[in-house]
Amino acid sequence: MSGHTPPPRISADEIRVTAEMARLLLSESDIPKLSDELSAILAYASSLAEVDVTDVPPMTHAVPDHCRLRGDVIEPHISRDAALRNAPQRESAYFAVPAVFAGSDEGFDSEG
């Protein structure tokens, strides 16, 4: 590694404060192990900053993702009468649906 200073270790006090903010219950015996593990994670993440990615193109996936997409084709539309032909209930030239807003007494009756 080329002169990159490692991140400082996470102190026991930082772990206590973070655990309290996250509402985690930790015993005092857990803190040294967590300090070691979290410090190792930060050191690894810091080492990633040293990787030369100059010639690496940006990507969204680690492997090529060749999704086949359907063409953006405009389908012929159907008439309003054809669309409403199979509607369970209709009101004039519209689909009739039960009210969904609280306090509204407009809806289908219990018999459908």
N, C-alpha and C positions, 0 to 999 in steps of 0.2 A: 504494500500500500504506500502510496506516494505522499508522505508527509501530512496526511489528513489527521487532525487531532480527534481522538475518539470522544464521543459524548460523555459528559460527566455521569457518574453513577447516580442512580436514583436513591435518595436518602430514605431512611426509615420514616422521617417526618413527612416527606412527600407522599409516601405510600399511605400513611395514616390519614392525611388530609384528603387524598384522592378517594380512599375507601369510604371515608365519611360522606364526601360529596356524592358518591355513587351508591350510598346506603348499603355498603357491604360490611358484613360483620367478620372481622379478621381477628385471629388470636395473635398475641405477641410472637408466638413461635413461627407463625406464617410469614412474618415480615422479612426476615433475612433471605428466605428462599425467594420470595417475590421480588425483592431488591435485585438479587442475582439474575433472575429470569427476565425481568423487565429491562435491566441494564443490557443484557445480552441481545434482546430484541432491538433496542435502540442502536446498539453498536452495529448490528447487522444492517439495519436500515441506513445508517450513516455510511456504511461501506458501499452501498449501492450508488451513492453520489459519485464515487470514483470510477464507475464503469463508463467507458467511452462509448457513447451512443451517437457519435457524429454521423455515421453513415447508415444508421438504422432508421428506416422510414416509420412515421407514426402509424399505429394500427390499433384496431379495437379488439382484436382477438389474437391469441398466440399462434393459431393455425388459420390458414385461409378458410374463409367461410363463403361458399358460393351458393347463396340462396337463390333459388329460381323464383322469380316473381312473375306474376301474371301480367300480361300487357294491360296498359291503361286504355281500355277500349270502351267507348260509349255504346251502351246497349240501347236498342230502341225502347222507348218507354211504352207503357201500357195505358190505356184510357182510364179515366177515373171510375167509370162504371165497371170495367173489368177488375180493377183493384178492389172495389167494394163488393164485388159479387159474392165472395165467400166470408164477408165480415159477419161475426156473430150478431152484432147489432150495429145499426147505422142510423144516423139522424141526418136527413136530407142528403147532402153530398159529402158527409164526413163519417169517419169511424166513431162510434159511440163507445166510450170507455168509462169505467167508474172513476169518480173523483178521488184524488189522492191527497188533497190538502186537508189538514186538520180543521174541524169545525164546519166542513162543507157537508150539507145534507143531500147534495146532488150525487147520486151514484146509482148503480144497478140495485134493484130490489133483490131480496133473498131468493127469488125464483129465477133470477138470471135475466 
